[in-house]
Amino acid sequence: MNPVLLVNLILIGVFLVYIIGPAAVGFYTTFSRFRCESFDTKDITGTVFEKYKSLYVELIPKIKAMPHERVTVRSEEGFDLVADFFDNGSDDTVIFVHGFSSNKYSNFAKQCDDLKDRVNFLLVEQRAHNDSGGKWVTFGIKEQFDLVKWCEWAAARKPGKIFVYGVSMGAATAGFASDKLDPARVAGLIMESGFKSPFTMLYDSSVGKYTIVKILTPFMALFARIFIGIDMRQRVADSLAKTAIPVLFIHGTKDVKVPIAHSCYNSEVCSSDNRKLFIEGGQHAVTYIYGAEKTADAVRSFIDYGFGDGAK
């Protein structure tokens, strides 16, 4: 065999085995659907959530035991999306949008407990998670259109203001949808631990510090474009730059999964009135809990007053 041909075949084999193969596995395990237990029963040892286990054990069953109903909307692709609606006697509703590979109760038990006397809750299950339909997770790119459906549902159900509170991928979902939501009904967005784009989230995350992951991310993005039809480089900022809805950005300074620079950037390009609440020592997706009264007061003030008189 021609030596040059042999070398080329070896290089192609190495490329397939060490790059394309792992990228394909990474794509499938990252983007395919998830079934996730809530944190009161799930083993969260070794994660940033572990230190709050007792809080989850206390609050999640308490929230689940509150009167609520299972509701559904139909996605643009035709599959069902599910949520739990808690009618707490208010005209105003907060739509809670959970993060990647998470559970609607896990990310928002503390927020629900703090706000149960003020607003109704719509705890949505993101596409390709748990009981909602869909084959692929898209990190907010297609989920944004699901959120539009949920806001329309909430607007038809209750006459008051609507707020969207998203964590991590849920924050990206809110950001991507920000220029498509009706500002006459959606009074504010709360984006906790949000990222600039799915690509930069994977590339800049704590996992992404490893060279092999940085090498694989572009190939995972290629698979996402081929098999799901999404551009992982699509920026949340492109929508935020056109929104009229006020945004409260919440982020922890010790977030290594999604560095705080992501929220700084999103805030800078956001065209609407917006403020940043950065919590010293806060980590990914637990900043609200870690911030205690400071974050709780800021969120309640935003819901009560927006950024007007009385805002913290």
Phi, psi and omega in degrees: 000141178304127182303322180295318178296319180298315179298318179297319179295321178296316180296320178296318179298316178298317179299316181293318185286317189260347180242298185294317179301303178300325179295321178295317178296316179298319178299311185295315183289335181275322189259343181282165193293156184236147167238118191235126173290154172286157191291348177288335180246339183283146174283111181246023178301135177084004178252171178293345182275345188302319184294345180254015184304316182297326178294316178296318180298325179283313192271323185298311176298327179296316179291317180299331182280347177292148179301131179201170179228147175277128181233159182223152166229166180256129179290167178298334179275351174103004177260161184279141172243139185242157177205162173251125181253127179250108178272102183263017176085013180257160171278339185263148184226137171254126174264117181263128185238112188284172182268183182299133177053034182241193186224143186300328180280328183297315185282344191226015181300316182291318179299317180296319180295322181288331189250005187297337179268003186241320187222165168278157178243139165238103182266104186269152174256116182297154178306146180064020175234131172051240188273353176282152179281183180107144182267326189237142167276138181233016173056036175101343186291313174265334178299334180302324181285332172295319180296322176302318178298318181293322178294323176295320178297313181297322180295326179283334185275321184228147187275349189272200182286151175242134173239147175243126178241112180243144177244130176056245177300329176294325175293320177297321177302313179297318180295314178300324183276353193300330180267002181248350180274154183277110181293347176287339180242323180271109189273342182186154175241137174243117185244105181257127176059038182279157181245167182285317179200159177302322181296310182291331176298312180291319185288322185266352185292172179302323177294322184290355177288342177281131186305319183298322180291321177297325177290321185283331186305316178299327179286324173297322177296323177296315177299320180297322179291319183289313190266336182246337180081030179240155175255107182296344179274358177302132187261137172302326183299331181298326177277318180300330180291349182240006184272153174250003185269129178301146183229132171253116179265125178241132181206148176264142183288342179254026176283109179264347177284312175231099183304152185300338179301334179297314179290325176301313181296313181299323179293320182297322184269349183296128184277343182268173174298128181210155178222155179250134172240100182258125185257117180298122179091352181292144180248180189294127173067009176231015184296322179300313180295313183296323182287348175051231186297329182296313179287320180299316180294320181294319180292315179296319179297320179297319179291321182284319190236353190065221175256022180271206182301133178095350180293143180285000000 
